[in-house]
């Protein structure tokens, strides 16, 4: 397997497909998944002639299971280690959910001179948890419930999430796709329980307002208006106000996992933005 060692010695797994002289597209996955969640997009852009790169976050997928570094800043530093190792330039960074937070911090703090564009898809910024300064956020009790369910029976929790809100399969008339559910479970169970448990605080309580303000490259914000995991009103609709060169696309009825459930639409819009 292809890996890179970070400054603190953690081994990070990555995929690197396509021509080495082609424009790179870097994918940042959501919690608690792996680079495999982007397979449909990677195959699509590989066929279009791009170089596609995706890594497993520390403690996720095939990357090393470690005790420390389960926070947005270290996630971004790990992404930078991959980009630096591969000497990626003029890259497009696309992040989904927690990966959107990772991508935003990477582009803002570590990607200067290497990044052409960014995409934040169903992404966590600016901040998810409800507080006095973020009254429209999700109450911390919801995230406490995630932690409790994960600690009690992670395997069952990782069936319940994709069977319900992640892909919108809990909506009236929805037809659950068992392959999607099992693939979500498979990816989640590959990772470390401690990384996933600590990652809940990282994705829910990290304020990325300043990251968004610092991003100077064109940035596409993509979000479904039926996202039950990262509600659009407290994420995309706030992020677009903070970005210097932001473009917002709202997808009527699309769920949090729209990159999988509506891949054809998402891929076409990503390609149009990258080619613009």
N, C-alpha and C positions, 0 to 999 in steps of 0.2 A: 504494500500500500504506500501511496505517496504521502509523506508527512513533512511538517516543518516544526522545528523546536523553537519555542518562544523564549523570551529573555529569562523567564523563571523556570525554564526547563520542561515545560509542558509540550507533549507531542500533539500537534493538530493535524488531523487528516483532511486532505483536500482532493477534489477532482479537477482535472485540467484537460479539457478536450478541445480539439480543433487546431487550426493553423496558428503557429506561434507569432506570425506577423499580422494576424487579423486583430481587429478591435476587440478587446476583452469585455465581457459582460460578467460581473461578479454577483453571485446570489447569496443572500443572507437569510437563513431559515428561521422559522418561528419556534416557539417553545411547545413541547419538549422534543421537537423533531430532529431531523438531520438534513444533510444536503440532498438526500433522496426525495424530499418533498418538492424539489425543483426539477425532477427528471423530465417532466413534460415540456417545461420551458427550455431546459438545456438541449433537449433533442431538437426542438423547434428552431432555436437560434443556431445550433450546430449546422443544421440543414441550410440555413441562410448564409453560412460562411463565416460566422463569428467564432471567436475563441471563448469558451464558456468555462467559468471557474466557480466552484462552490466548496465550502469547507464545513465540517462538523464543528459546532461550538464546543469548547472544552466541557467535558463531562457529558456530552451528547454524542450519539452515533458511535463512530469509530475512533473519536479523539480520546485522549487519555482522561481517565477518571481521577480527578485530583480534589483535594480538600479546599483549595482556595481559588480566588479569582472569579467567583460567580457574581459578577457585577457588570454593568454596561461598559464602564471604562476599560476593564480588562478584556471584555468581549471585543471591543473595538481595537485594542492593542493586538489581540490575536489575529484579527482580520488584517491588520497592517502587516503583521509578520508574514502572512501568506502573500499579500500583494508585493511586499518588498522582496521576498524570496523569489517570486516569479518575475520581478521587475515589470509589473503591470503599469502601463501608462495609457492615457486617453481612455480610461475605463468607465463603464457605466455600472454603477452599484445599485442593485435592486434588493430591497429588504421587505420581508413580510412579517407583520406582527412584531414580536420581540426583535426579529431580524431588522425591522425598520428602525428600531431604536439603535441597534448596533450599527447599521449603515449610516444613520444620521450622525452619530458621534464620530465614526471613522471619517466621513467626508469632512465634517467640521474641524476635526482636530489633527487628523493624521494623513489626509489624502491630498494635501495641497500640491498642485503640480502633476498629480497622477489621475485626477478624476475629470471626466468630461460632463457627465450628467448623473442624476440620482433619481431613484423612484422609491417612494414610500407607499407600500401597499398594505391596506388594513393595519396600519402601523400604530404603535403605542404612543408616540409623542403627541403632545408635549408631556403629559403625565396622566396616568390613569386614576389614581386613588383620589377619593373625595377628601377635601380639606377646606378650611376657611377661604383659602385663596383659589380653590378649585371646586366650587360648590356643585358643579354638574358632574363630578367624577363618580366612580364606582365606590361604594362604601367599603372600608377595609375589611368588614365582616365577610364580604364575598370572597376576598382573597384568603382570609383565615379559613374559610370553608374549603378552598382548594387545598390548602396545606393539610388540613385534617383528613380530607379524602385521600390525598396522595399517601400520607403516612399510614393510614389504616389499611388500604388495599389499592396500591398503585395500579395493578393490572386491571381491576374493575373500573377504576376512574378513567383509565386510558381507553376503555371501551365506551364508557358513558359520554365522554366529551365529543368524540367524532360521531357517535350515534345520535347526538342531539344538537347542541347549539353551534358547534364548529362549522358544520356543513349545512346547517339549517334543516336537517332531517327531522326535526321536531315540529316543523311547521305543517299545518293542515294540507293534505294532499301531496306532501313530499314523499318521494320514493327513495328510501335509503339504498345506497350502493355498498354492498358488503365488502367489496375489494378495497374501497377507500377507507372504510372503518378499520379493517384488519391491517392495512398498510400503515395507518396512523398509529395503531396499537404497536405494531412491529417496531416502528421507528422509536416510539417513546420508550419501549422496554429495552431497547439497545443501550440507552443512556443510564446515567447514575442517579439514584434516588436523591442523593444529597445535592447534586447539581440542579436538579429540577426543583427541589424544595426551596433552595436558596434563590433560584432564579425567579420565583414568584415575587419576592420582594424587589428584585432588580427590575422586572418589567412593569411592576405596578407603582413603585414609589420613586422612580428616578425622574427628576425634573429635567427635561431636555429643551426647555425654552431657549436657552442660550445657544444650544447646538443648532437649532433651526435658524436663529438669527444670523449665525456665523456662516451658514452654507451660501456660497456665492454662485454655484453652478445651477443651470436649469434643473428644476426638480418637479417631477410629476407625482402628485398625490392621488392615489386611487383607493376608493373605499365603497363598499356596498352599503346601501342605506338600511339594510336589514341585518347588519353585523351585530350579533348578540354577544360577542366576546369583547370587542373593542368598539363600543358605540360611537357612531360617526360624529355626533354632536360635540363630544368631548375629546375628539382626536383630530380627524382630518379637517373639520370645519374651523378648528382653532389653529392647526398647523399652517394652513394656507395663508393666514393673516400674518404669520411670522417669517415666512420665506421671502427672500429677495426676488427670486425668479421662479415663483411657484405657479403650477398649473393644476387645477383640480378637476378630476373626473369622478362623478358619482354614479353608481350603478344601481338602478332601481331593483329592489328585491334580492340583490346578491348577498350571500352570507360571508362570514369571516374567511372561510377557506375557498374563496372564489377562484383562486389561481388553479384549483383542481376541478371544482364543479363547473366552471365556465372558462376553461382553458382557452378555447378558440377565440373568444372575445378578448380576454386578457392578453393573449399572445399578440393578436393583431394590433391592439392599442399600444403595447410595449414597443413593437417593431416600428410603428408610425412615429412614436416619440423619439426613438433612438435615431431614426433616419432623418428627422426634422432638421 
